[in-house]
Amino acid sequence: MVADLEARLGVKLLLRTTRHVTPTDAGRVFLERARQILGDLDDAENAARGADSLRGTLRVALSGAFGNSRNHPPACLASRRSIRS
């Protein structure tokens, strides 16, 4: 598989010896970009599914004294209907 990719790109990505396999400079650059692209793809899929938005139940444990004095959700949550407090 790697040999096919190297042939298609026209560069060696890995230096192979009988004891070691190490990436070439081109291999390191290719790997870094491939990781970025795969991360971007995950981000795009999550955004399409709505996974990047906040939703669900927020549970916060507070002392009794603090809880009695502040009996309402934070303002930042009040504007998000997808979060229950």
MOPAC internal coordinates of N, CA, C and O (Angstrom, degrees):
PM7 1SCF
backbone

  N    0.0000 0     0.00 0     0.00 0    0    0    0
  C    1.4325 1     0.00 0     0.00 0    1    0    0
  C    1.5268 1   111.46 1     0.00 0    2    1    0
  O    1.2310 1   120.57 1   131.95 1    3    2    1
  N    1.3369 1   116.52 1   -48.05 1    3    2    1
  C    1.4639 1   120.11 1   179.43 1    5    3    2
  C    1.5225 1   109.71 1   -65.28 1    6    5    3
  O    1.2310 1   120.49 1   140.46 1    7    6    5
  N    1.3277 1   116.66 1   -39.54 1    7    6    5
  C    1.4690 1   120.11 1   178.98 1    9    7    6
  C    1.5215 1   110.57 1   -61.39 1   10    9    7
  O    1.2310 1   119.96 1   141.22 1   11   10    9
  N    1.3244 1   117.68 1   -38.78 1   11   10    9
  C    1.4685 1   121.36 1   177.08 1   13   11   10
  C    1.5252 1   110.89 1   -63.80 1   14   13   11
  O    1.2310 1   120.58 1   137.56 1   15   14   13
  N    1.3219 1   116.49 1   -42.44 1   15   14   13
  C    1.4600 1   121.27 1   178.57 1   17   15   14
  C    1.5263 1   110.52 1   -64.73 1   18   17   15
  O    1.2310 1   120.49 1   136.64 1   19   18   17
  N    1.3326 1   116.66 1   -43.36 1   19   18   17
  C    1.4616 1   120.37 1   177.61 1   21   19   18
  C    1.5239 1   111.06 1   -60.79 1   22   21   19
  O    1.2310 1   120.55 1   138.34 1   23   22   21
  N    1.3260 1   116.56 1   -41.66 1   23   22   21
  C    1.4706 1   120.71 1   179.19 1   25   23   22
  C    1.5287 1   110.29 1   -64.45 1   26   25   23
  O    1.2310 1   120.35 1   138.26 1   27   26   25
  N    1.3095 1   116.93 1   -41.74 1   27   26   25
  C    1.4717 1   120.51 1  -179.58 1   29   27   26
  C    1.5217 1   111.08 1   -66.08 1   30   29   27
  O    1.2310 1   120.55 1   140.35 1   31   30   29
  N    1.3463 1   116.55 1   -39.65 1   31   30   29
  C    1.4601 1   120.84 1  -179.12 1   33   31   30
  C    1.5267 1   112.73 1   -80.71 1   34   33   31
  O    1.2310 1   120.76 1   156.27 1   35   34   33
  N    1.3104 1   116.15 1   -23.73 1   35   34   33
  C    1.4600 1   120.59 1  -178.07 1   37   35   34
  C    1.5252 1   113.60 1    76.95 1   38   37   35
  O    1.2310 1   120.45 1  -157.88 1   39   38   37
  N    1.3329 1   116.74 1    22.12 1   39   38   37
  C    1.4703 1   121.86 1   178.00 1   41   39   38
  C    1.5241 1   109.10 1  -139.48 1   42   41   39
  O    1.2310 1   121.08 1   -24.61 1   43   42   41
  N    1.3218 1   115.54 1   155.39 1   43   42   41
  C    1.4608 1   120.94 1   173.53 1   45   43   42
  C    1.5222 1   108.22 1   -84.31 1   46   45   43
  O    1.2310 1   120.48 1   -50.48 1   47   46   45
  N    1.3076 1   116.69 1   129.52 1   47   46   45
  C    1.4551 1   121.62 1   177.58 1   49   47   46
  C    1.5233 1   111.44 1   -97.42 1   50   49   47
  O    1.2310 1   120.73 1   152.91 1   51   50   49
  N    1.3246 1   116.21 1   -27.09 1   51   50   49
  C    1.4578 1   122.26 1  -177.97 1   53   51   50
  C    1.5138 1   110.72 1  -130.75 1   54   53   51
  O    1.2310 1   121.01 1   -39.11 1   55   54   53
  N    1.3279 1   115.68 1   140.89 1   55   54   53
  C    1.4656 1   121.72 1   170.43 1   57   55   54
  C    1.5160 1   106.58 1   -97.99 1   58   57   55
  O    1.2310 1   120.77 1   -58.07 1   59   58   57
  N    1.3303 1   116.12 1   121.93 1   59   58   57
  C    1.4563 1   120.92 1  -175.90 1   61   59   58
  C    1.5228 1   110.13 1  -112.28 1   62   61   59
  O    1.2310 1   121.02 1   -49.53 1   63   62   61
  N    1.3189 1   115.65 1   130.47 1   63   62   61
  C    1.4570 1   121.22 1   170.07 1   65   63   62
  C    1.5217 1   106.65 1  -124.52 1   66   65   63
  O    1.2310 1   120.46 1     0.08 1   67   66   65
  N    1.3135 1   116.73 1  -179.92 1   67   66   65
  C    1.4683 1   118.47 1   179.87 1   69   67   66
  C    1.5236 1   111.43 1   -68.65 1   70   69   67
  O    1.2310 1   120.32 1   159.65 1   71   70   69
  N    1.3408 1   117.00 1   -20.35 1   71   70   69
  C    1.4615 1   119.89 1  -176.92 1   73   71   70
  C    1.5250 1   115.08 1  -115.37 1   74   73   71
  O    1.2310 1   119.57 1   162.24 1   75   74   73
  N    1.3036 1   118.42 1   -17.76 1   75   74   73
  C    1.4701 1   120.78 1  -174.17 1   77   75   74
  C    1.5223 1   111.66 1  -140.83 1   78   77   75
  O    1.2310 1   121.92 1   -26.22 1   79   78   77
  N    1.3138 1   113.93 1   153.78 1   79   78   77
  C    1.4626 1   122.40 1   169.14 1   81   79   78
  C    1.5183 1   105.51 1  -130.11 1   82   81   79
  O    1.2310 1   120.47 1   -60.32 1   83   82   81
  N    1.3278 1   116.70 1   119.68 1   83   82   81
  C    1.4573 1   121.12 1   179.54 1   85   83   82
  C    1.5240 1   109.42 1  -128.87 1   86   85   83
  O    1.2310 1   120.67 1   -33.91 1   87   86   85
  N    1.3199 1   116.32 1   146.09 1   87   86   85
  C    1.4696 1   118.60 1   179.76 1   89   87   86
  C    1.5318 1   110.99 1   -73.70 1   90   89   87
  O    1.2310 1   121.22 1   -34.75 1   91   90   89
  N    1.3134 1   115.27 1   145.25 1   91   90   89
  C    1.4622 1   121.10 1   171.93 1   93   91   90
  C    1.5288 1   107.91 1   -79.58 1   94   93   91
  O    1.2310 1   120.34 1    -4.67 1   95   94   93
  N    1.3295 1   116.96 1   175.33 1   95   94   93
  C    1.4654 1   119.50 1   174.70 1   97   95   94
  C    1.5249 1   109.87 1   -58.37 1   98   97   95
  O    1.2310 1   120.75 1   136.62 1   99   98   97
  N    1.3299 1   116.17 1   -43.38 1   99   98   97
  C    1.4693 1   120.23 1   178.37 1  101   99   98
  C    1.5262 1   110.58 1   -63.69 1  102  101   99
  O    1.2310 1   120.49 1   143.26 1  103  102  101
  N    1.3188 1   116.67 1   -36.74 1  103  102  101
  C    1.4611 1   120.87 1   178.96 1  105  103  102
  C    1.5176 1   111.90 1   -65.68 1  106  105  103
  O    1.2310 1   120.37 1   139.71 1  107  106  105
  N    1.3303 1   116.89 1   -40.29 1  107  106  105
  C    1.4713 1   120.69 1   178.22 1  109  107  106
  C    1.5284 1   110.86 1   -65.83 1  110  109  107
  O    1.2310 1   120.78 1   137.03 1  111  110  109
  N    1.3383 1   116.12 1   -42.97 1  111  110  109
  C    1.4753 1   120.22 1   178.78 1  113  111  110
  C    1.5288 1   109.83 1   -63.40 1  114  113  111
  O    1.2310 1   120.68 1   135.57 1  115  114  113
  N    1.3328 1   116.30 1   -44.43 1  115  114  113
  C    1.4693 1   120.58 1  -179.47 1  117  115  114
  C    1.5252 1   110.47 1   -62.38 1  118  117  115
  O    1.2310 1   120.08 1   136.15 1  119  118  117
  N    1.3263 1   117.45 1   -43.85 1  119  118  117
  C    1.4551 1   121.47 1  -179.34 1  121  119  118
  C    1.5250 1   111.12 1   -63.11 1  122  121  119
  O    1.2310 1   120.30 1   135.87 1  123  122  121
  N    1.3232 1   117.03 1   -44.13 1  123  122  121
  C    1.4662 1   120.57 1   179.09 1  125  123  122
  C    1.5200 1   111.47 1   -60.09 1  126  125  123
  O    1.2310 1   120.59 1   133.57 1  127  126  125
  N    1.3297 1   116.47 1   -46.43 1  127  126  125
  C    1.4779 1   119.87 1   179.52 1  129  127  126
  C    1.5251 1   111.17 1   -66.59 1  130  129  127
  O    1.2310 1   120.02 1   140.69 1  131  130  129
  N    1.3293 1   117.57 1   -39.31 1  131  130  129
  C    1.4672 1   120.84 1   179.64 1  133  131  130
  C    1.5212 1   110.38 1   -62.56 1  134  133  131
  O    1.2310 1   120.33 1   139.07 1  135  134  133
  N    1.3392 1   116.98 1   -40.93 1  135  134  133
  C    1.4696 1   120.11 1   177.61 1  137  135  134
  C    1.5223 1   111.22 1   -63.97 1  138  137  135
  O    1.2310 1   120.45 1   139.30 1  139  138  137
  N    1.3479 1   116.74 1   -40.70 1  139  138  137
  C    1.4685 1   120.20 1   177.50 1  141  139  138
  C    1.5221 1   110.88 1   -62.12 1  142  141  139
  O    1.2310 1   120.94 1   135.57 1  143  142  141
  N    1.3206 1   115.80 1   -44.43 1  143  142  141
  C    1.4681 1   120.77 1  -178.79 1  145  143  142
  C    1.5251 1   110.59 1   -63.86 1  146  145  143
  O    1.2310 1   120.25 1   136.16 1  147  146  145
  N    1.3243 1   117.14 1   -43.84 1  147  146  145
  C    1.4621 1   120.08 1   179.50 1  149  147  146
  C    1.5271 1   111.12 1   -65.28 1  150  149  147
  O    1.2310 1   120.21 1   142.72 1  151  150  149
  N    1.3236 1   117.21 1   -37.28 1  151  150  149
  C    1.4677 1   120.56 1   175.42 1  153  151  150
  C    1.5125 1   111.28 1   -64.31 1  154  153  151
  O    1.2310 1   120.55 1   137.51 1  155  154  153
  N    1.3361 1   116.55 1   -42.49 1  155  154  153
  C    1.4677 1   120.80 1   177.74 1  157  155  154
  C    1.5245 1   110.76 1   -63.23 1  158  157  155
  O    1.2310 1   120.67 1   141.21 1  159  158  157
  N    1.3271 1   116.32 1   -38.79 1  159  158  157
  C    1.4618 1   120.51 1   178.50 1  161  159  158
  C    1.5251 1   110.46 1   -64.21 1  162  161  159
  O    1.2310 1   120.01 1   136.75 1  163  162  161
  N    1.3326 1   117.59 1   -43.25 1  163  162  161
  C    1.4716 1   120.57 1   175.83 1  165  163  162
  C    1.5189 1   110.95 1   -59.91 1  166  165  163
  O    1.2310 1   120.74 1   136.26 1  167  166  165
  N    1.3332 1   116.20 1   -43.74 1  167  166  165
  C    1.4697 1   120.30 1   178.70 1  169  167  166
  C    1.5202 1   110.99 1   -60.36 1  170  169  167
  O    1.2310 1   120.27 1   136.68 1  171  170  169
  N    1.3319 1   117.09 1   -43.32 1  171  170  169
  C    1.4587 1   120.99 1  -179.53 1  173  171  170
  C    1.5248 1   111.32 1   -64.42 1  174  173  171
  O    1.2310 1   120.44 1   138.05 1  175  174  173
  N    1.3292 1   116.77 1   -41.95 1  175  174  173
  C    1.4649 1   120.03 1   178.71 1  177  175  174
  C    1.5241 1   110.81 1   -64.80 1  178  177  175
  O    1.2310 1   120.35 1   136.56 1  179  178  177
  N    1.3244 1   116.94 1   -43.44 1  179  178  177
  C    1.4628 1   120.27 1   178.75 1  181  179  178
  C    1.5233 1   111.61 1   -64.25 1  182  181  179
  O    1.2310 1   120.28 1   140.96 1  183  182  181
  N    1.3154 1   117.08 1   -39.04 1  183  182  181
  C    1.4646 1   120.52 1   178.01 1  185  183  182
  C    1.5245 1   110.45 1   -64.11 1  186  185  183
  O    1.2310 1   120.41 1   139.40 1  187  186  185
  N    1.3279 1   116.83 1   -40.60 1  187  186  185
  C    1.4624 1   120.36 1  -179.99 1  189  187  186
  C    1.5278 1   110.93 1   -65.55 1  190  189  187
  O    1.2310 1   120.60 1   146.24 1  191  190  189
  N    1.3225 1   116.46 1   -33.76 1  191  190  189
  C    1.4644 1   120.70 1   178.48 1  193  191  190
  C    1.5242 1   112.17 1   -82.17 1  194  193  191
  O    1.2310 1   120.71 1   168.40 1  195  194  193
  N    1.3265 1   116.25 1   -11.60 1  195  194  193
  C    1.4553 1   119.72 1  -177.92 1  197  195  194
  C    1.5095 1   112.25 1    85.97 1  198  197  195
  O    1.2310 1   119.93 1  -166.41 1  199  198  197
  N    1.3179 1   117.74 1    13.59 1  199  198  197
  C    1.4626 1   120.99 1  -177.91 1  201  199  198
  C    1.5180 1   112.24 1   -71.22 1  202  201  199
  O    1.2310 1   120.14 1   166.13 1  203  202  201
  N    1.3163 1   117.34 1   -13.87 1  203  202  201
  C    1.4628 1   119.29 1  -179.88 1  205  203  202
  C    1.5259 1   111.90 1   -87.13 1  206  205  203
  O    1.2310 1   120.10 1   178.37 1  207  206  205
  N    1.3224 1   117.41 1    -1.63 1  207  206  205
  C    1.4651 1   119.60 1   178.71 1  209  207  206
  C    1.5307 1   109.18 1   -99.98 1  210  209  207
  O    1.2310 1   121.08 1   -26.31 1  211  210  209
  N    1.3111 1   115.54 1   153.69 1  211  210  209
  C    1.4542 1   120.52 1   179.89 1  213  211  210
  C    1.5176 1   109.96 1   -81.40 1  214  213  211
  O    1.2310 1   120.94 1   -42.86 1  215  214  213
  N    1.3099 1   115.80 1   137.14 1  215  214  213
  C    1.4606 1   121.27 1   176.22 1  217  215  214
  C    1.5202 1   108.30 1  -162.07 1  218  217  215
  O    1.2310 1   120.50 1   -16.38 1  219  218  217
  N    1.3039 1   116.66 1   163.62 1  219  218  217
  C    1.4510 1   120.47 1   177.67 1  221  219  218
  C    1.5076 1   112.61 1   114.52 1  222  221  219
  O    1.2310 1   120.78 1    17.26 1  223  222  221
  N    1.3214 1   116.12 1  -162.74 1  223  222  221
  C    1.4532 1   122.69 1  -178.49 1  225  223  222
  C    1.5174 1   109.38 1  -108.67 1  226  225  223
  O    1.2310 1   120.85 1   -47.54 1  227  226  225
  N    1.3085 1   115.99 1   132.46 1  227  226  225
  C    1.4555 1   122.02 1   177.45 1  229  227  226
  C    1.5223 1   107.78 1  -106.60 1  230  229  227
  O    1.2310 1   121.17 1   -58.42 1  231  230  229
  N    1.3269 1   115.37 1   121.58 1  231  230  229
  C    1.4581 1   120.42 1   176.95 1  233  231  230
  C    1.5159 1   107.99 1  -116.17 1  234  233  231
  O    1.2310 1   120.87 1   -52.13 1  235  234  233
  N    1.3246 1   115.94 1   127.87 1  235  234  233
  C    1.4568 1   121.70 1  -179.24 1  237  235  234
  C    1.5185 1   107.89 1  -127.41 1  238  237  235
  O    1.2310 1   120.51 1   -50.78 1  239  238  237
  N    1.3172 1   116.64 1   129.22 1  239  238  237
  C    1.4633 1   121.35 1   177.10 1  241  239  238
  C    1.5215 1   108.59 1   -95.72 1  242  241  239
  O    1.2310 1   120.57 1   -54.02 1  243  242  241
  N    1.3376 1   116.51 1   125.98 1  243  242  241
  C    1.4628 1   122.49 1  -178.93 1  245  243  242
  C    1.5183 1   109.59 1  -130.36 1  246  245  243
  O    1.2310 1   121.22 1   -21.92 1  247  246  245
  N    1.2860 1   115.28 1   158.08 1  247  246  245
  C    1.4646 1   118.94 1   174.13 1  249  247  246
  C    1.5216 1   108.66 1   -66.53 1  250  249  247
  O    1.2310 1   120.39 1   -23.53 1  251  250  249
  N    1.3218 1   116.86 1   156.47 1  251  250  249
  C    1.4629 1   121.32 1  -179.40 1  253  251  250
  C    1.5120 1   112.69 1   -58.64 1  254  253  251
  O    1.2310 1   120.28 1   136.72 1  255  254  253
  N    1.3204 1   117.07 1   -43.28 1  255  254  253
  C    1.4646 1   120.53 1  -178.41 1  257  255  254
  C    1.5207 1   111.07 1   -63.57 1  258  257  255
  O    1.2310 1   120.22 1   137.03 1  259  258  257
  N    1.2978 1   117.18 1   -42.97 1  259  258  257
  C    1.4611 1   120.06 1  -179.74 1  261  259  258
  C    1.5208 1   110.47 1   -69.13 1  262  261  259
  O    1.2310 1   120.71 1   137.03 1  263  262  261
  N    1.3146 1   116.25 1   -42.97 1  263  262  261
  C    1.4611 1   120.46 1  -178.87 1  265  263  262
  C    1.5142 1   112.75 1   -62.01 1  266  265  263
  O    1.2310 1   120.02 1   141.22 1  267  266  265
  N    1.3356 1   117.57 1   -38.78 1  267  266  265
  C    1.4692 1   120.93 1   179.82 1  269  267  266
  C    1.5202 1   112.09 1   -68.95 1  270  269  267
  O    1.2310 1   120.24 1   147.70 1  271  270  269
  N    1.3157 1   117.15 1   -32.30 1  271  270  269
  C    1.4637 1   119.34 1  -178.51 1  273  271  270
  C    1.5272 1   112.56 1   -81.85 1  274  273  271
  O    1.2310 1   120.22 1   162.49 1  275  274  273
  N    1.3006 1   117.19 1   -17.51 1  275  274  273
  C    1.4684 1   120.69 1  -177.58 1  277  275  274
  C    1.5262 1   108.17 1  -133.50 1  278  277  275
  O    1.2310 1   120.69 1   -94.88 1  279  278  277
  N    1.2956 1   116.29 1    85.12 1  279  278  277
  C    1.4544 1   121.38 1  -173.39 1  281  279  278
  C    1.5236 1   113.73 1   -97.11 1  282  281  279
  O    1.2310 1   119.02 1  -149.36 1  283  282  281
  N    1.2976 1   119.48 1    30.64 1  283  282  281
  C    1.4554 1   121.49 1  -178.41 1  285  283  282
  C    1.5288 1   109.30 1  -140.62 1  286  285  283
  O    1.2310 1   120.41 1   -26.17 1  287  286  285
  N    1.3435 1   116.82 1   153.83 1  287  286  285
  C    1.4689 1   119.36 1   179.18 1  289  287  286
  C    1.5228 1   110.52 1   -70.22 1  290  289  287
  O    1.2310 1   120.47 1   -25.66 1  291  290  289
  N    1.3206 1   116.70 1   154.34 1  291  290  289
  C    1.4670 1   119.47 1   176.84 1  293  291  290
  C    1.5266 1   111.25 1   -57.94 1  294  293  291
  O    1.2310 1   120.68 1   -30.66 1  295  294  293
  N    1.3119 1   116.30 1   149.34 1  295  294  293
  C    1.4686 1   121.52 1  -178.01 1  297  295  294
  C    1.5191 1   112.07 1   -58.17 1  298  297  295
  O    1.2310 1   120.36 1   146.90 1  299  298  297
  N    1.3231 1   116.92 1   -33.10 1  299  298  297
  C    1.4717 1   119.04 1  -179.06 1  301  299  298
  C    1.5184 1   111.49 1   -65.40 1  302  301  299
  O    1.2310 1   119.95 1   154.36 1  303  302  301
  N    1.3342 1   117.71 1   -25.64 1  303  302  301
  C    1.4621 1   120.00 1   178.90 1  305  303  302
  C    1.5183 1   112.21 1   -88.75 1  306  305  303
  O    1.2310 1   120.17 1   153.25 1  307  306  305
  N    1.3098 1   117.29 1   -26.75 1  307  306  305
  C    1.4590 1   120.79 1  -177.47 1  309  307  306
  C    1.5183 1   111.21 1   -60.90 1  310  309  307
  O    1.2310 1   119.80 1   149.68 1  311  310  309
  N    1.3223 1   117.99 1   -30.32 1  311  310  309
  C    1.4642 1   120.87 1  -178.33 1  313  311  310
  C    1.5289 1   112.49 1   -83.72 1  314  313  311
  O    1.2310 1   119.77 1   174.31 1  315  314  313
  N    1.3117 1   118.05 1    -5.69 1  315  314  313
  C    1.4695 1   121.22 1  -179.04 1  317  315  314
  C    1.5213 1   109.83 1  -108.07 1  318  317  315
  O    1.2310 1   121.18 1   -77.40 1  319  318  317
  N    1.3136 1   115.34 1   102.60 1  319  318  317
  C    1.4622 1   120.04 1  -177.59 1  321  319  318
  C    1.5187 1   112.14 1   -68.93 1  322  321  319
  O    1.2310 1   119.97 1   161.50 1  323  322  321
  N    1.3395 1   117.67 1   -18.50 1  323  322  321
  C    1.4639 1   119.88 1  -177.84 1  325  323  322
  C    1.5191 1   112.89 1   -79.92 1  326  325  323
  O    1.2310 1   120.11 1   174.14 1  327  326  325
  N    1.3418 1   117.40 1    -5.86 1  327  326  325
  C    1.4737 1   121.09 1  -179.66 1  329  327  326
  C    1.5158 1   108.58 1  -112.25 1  330  329  327
  O    1.2310 1   121.08 1   -52.12 1  331  330  329
  N    1.3251 1   115.54 1   127.88 1  331  330  329
  C    1.4564 1   120.94 1   174.71 1  333  331  330
  C    1.5134 1   107.55 1  -100.60 1  334  333  331
  O    1.2310 1   120.33 1   -44.33 1  335  334  333
  N    1.2943 1   116.97 1   135.67 1  335  334  333
  C    1.4696 1   119.93 1   178.55 1  337  335  334
  C    1.5078 1   110.35 1  -112.33 1  338  337  335
  O    1.2310 1   120.10 1   180.00 1  339  338  337

